[in-house]
Amino acid sequence: MTHTRFAFIKAHWHSDIVDRALEGFQELIPAEQIDVFDVPGAFEMPLLAKELAKTGKYDAIACAAFVVDGGIYRHDFVAQAVVDGLMQAGMETNVPVLSVSLTPHHYQETDHHNAIYRAHFVDKGREAANAALMITKTRKEALSE
């Protein structure tokens, strides 16, 4: 019998915040069941998620990024493209690809905002772990009948 395995992809941009999602994920899923991958930014997550899903090694893949308004580009368009890409990767490979990609409307690099989003990413990591466990269990039950 194969053991349940998960991939966790995290964007390096704002890693001091994004890495907290992995901490939350590991509160519910043991680290030895998770392969962790770092990518430069959010745009790189969908392709890697698709490639990892195609290996057949993973029951679900979680992807974490923090997409903020840098003043140069429309961060909401970036975030939408990333989430669409993650959904497409899951649909094309039949492996659930979960998003922990957050796009705040108002973010400033202050100690106060950083503390809020670090805590929020821990919560979101837990939520992603719950979703990964639930969808894995549901799919195994539904597809084994």
C-alpha positions as CSV (number, residue, x, y, z in Angstrom):
1,M,0.0,0.0,0.0
2,T,1.4,3.4,-0.9
3,H,1.7,6.1,1.7
4,T,0.0,9.4,1.2
5,R,2.4,12.1,-0.1
6,F,2.0,15.8,-0.6
7,A,4.0,18.4,-2.4
8,F,4.2,22.0,-1.0
9,I,5.4,24.7,-3.4
10,K,6.3,28.0,-1.9
11,A,7.2,31.3,-3.6
12,H,10.5,32.8,-2.4
13,W,9.1,36.4,-2.7
14,H,8.2,37.5,0.8
15,S,9.4,34.2,2.2
16,D,9.4,35.5,5.8
17,I,5.6,35.5,5.4
18,V,5.0,32.7,2.9
19,D,7.1,30.1,4.8
20,R,4.6,30.4,7.7
21,A,2.0,28.5,5.5
22,L,4.3,25.5,5.5
23,E,4.4,25.6,9.3
24,G,0.6,25.5,9.5
25,F,0.5,22.7,6.9
26,Q,3.0,20.7,9.0
27,E,0.8,21.1,12.1
28,L,-1.6,18.6,10.5
29,I,0.5,16.6,8.0
30,P,3.8,15.1,9.2
31,A,6.9,16.7,7.5
32,E,8.0,13.2,6.3
33,Q,4.9,13.1,4.1
34,I,5.7,16.4,2.4
35,D,8.2,17.3,-0.3
36,V,8.9,21.0,-0.2
37,F,9.9,23.0,-3.3
38,D,10.9,26.7,-3.5
39,V,10.2,28.8,-6.6
40,P,11.2,32.4,-7.3
41,G,7.7,33.8,-7.3
42,A,4.0,33.0,-7.7
43,F,4.2,32.8,-11.6
44,E,6.4,29.8,-11.3
45,M,4.1,27.7,-9.2
46,P,1.5,26.5,-11.8
47,L,4.1,24.9,-14.1
48,L,6.0,23.2,-11.3
49,A,2.6,22.0,-9.8
50,K,1.7,20.5,-13.1
51,E,5.0,18.8,-13.6
52,L,5.0,17.4,-10.0
53,A,1.4,16.2,-10.5
54,K,2.3,14.3,-13.6
55,T,4.9,12.3,-11.7
56,G,2.1,10.4,-9.9
57,K,3.9,10.7,-6.6
58,Y,1.5,13.1,-4.9
59,D,-2.1,12.9,-3.6
60,A,-2.4,16.7,-3.5
61,I,-0.2,19.7,-4.1
62,A,-0.4,22.9,-2.1
63,C,1.1,26.2,-3.4
64,A,1.7,29.3,-1.3
65,A,2.5,32.8,-2.4
66,F,2.0,36.4,-1.3
67,V,1.2,38.6,-4.2
68,V,1.3,42.3,-3.3
69,D,0.9,45.5,-5.2
70,G,4.4,46.6,-6.1
71,G,3.2,49.7,-7.9
72,I,4.6,48.5,-11.3
73,Y,2.1,45.8,-12.2
74,R,-1.5,45.0,-11.4
75,H,-1.1,42.4,-8.6
76,D,-4.7,41.3,-8.9
77,F,-4.1,40.2,-12.5
78,V,-1.0,38.3,-11.4
79,A,-2.9,36.6,-8.6
80,Q,-5.8,35.7,-10.9
81,A,-3.4,34.2,-13.5
82,V,-1.7,32.1,-10.8
83,V,-4.9,30.8,-9.4
84,D,-6.2,30.0,-12.8
85,G,-2.9,28.2,-13.7
86,L,-3.1,26.2,-10.5
87,M,-6.7,25.1,-11.2
88,Q,-5.7,24.2,-14.8
89,A,-2.8,22.1,-13.5
90,G,-5.1,20.2,-11.3
91,M,-7.8,19.7,-13.9
92,E,-5.2,18.5,-16.5
93,T,-3.5,16.0,-14.2
94,N,-6.3,14.8,-12.0
95,V,-4.3,15.8,-8.9
96,P,-5.8,18.4,-6.5
97,V,-3.7,21.6,-6.6
98,L,-4.6,23.8,-3.6
99,S,-3.9,27.5,-3.4
100,V,-2.6,29.4,-0.4
101,S,-2.0,32.4,-2.6
102,L,-3.1,35.6,-0.9
103,T,-3.4,39.1,-2.5
104,P,-4.2,41.7,0.1
105,H,-5.9,44.9,-0.9
106,H,-3.7,46.9,1.5
107,Y,-0.3,45.8,2.5
108,Q,2.6,47.9,3.8
109,E,6.0,46.5,4.8
110,T,5.5,47.4,8.4
111,D,6.1,45.2,11.5
112,H,2.4,45.4,12.2
113,H,1.3,44.2,8.7
114,N,4.0,41.6,8.6
115,A,2.9,40.1,11.9
116,I,-0.7,40.0,10.8
117,Y,0.1,38.2,7.5
118,R,2.6,35.8,9.1
119,A,-0.1,34.6,11.5
120,H,-2.7,34.5,8.6
121,F,-0.4,32.3,6.5
122,V,-0.1,29.8,9.4
123,D,-3.9,29.6,9.5
124,K,-4.1,29.3,5.7
125,G,-1.5,26.5,5.8
126,R,-3.6,24.6,8.3
127,E,-6.7,25.2,6.1
128,A,-4.7,23.8,3.0
129,A,-3.7,20.8,5.0
130,N,-7.3,20.1,6.1
131,A,-8.4,20.5,2.4
132,A,-5.6,18.2,1.2
133,L,-6.5,15.5,3.8
134,M,-10.2,15.8,3.1
135,I,-10.0,15.7,-0.7
136,T,-7.5,12.8,-0.6
137,K,-9.8,10.8,1.6
138,T,-12.9,11.6,-0.4
139,R,-11.2,10.8,-3.7
140,K,-9.9,7.5,-2.5
141,E,-13.4,6.5,-1.2
142,A,-15.2,7.7,-4.3
143,L,-12.8,6.2,-6.8
144,S,-12.4,2.8,-5.1
145,E,-16.1,2.0,-5.5
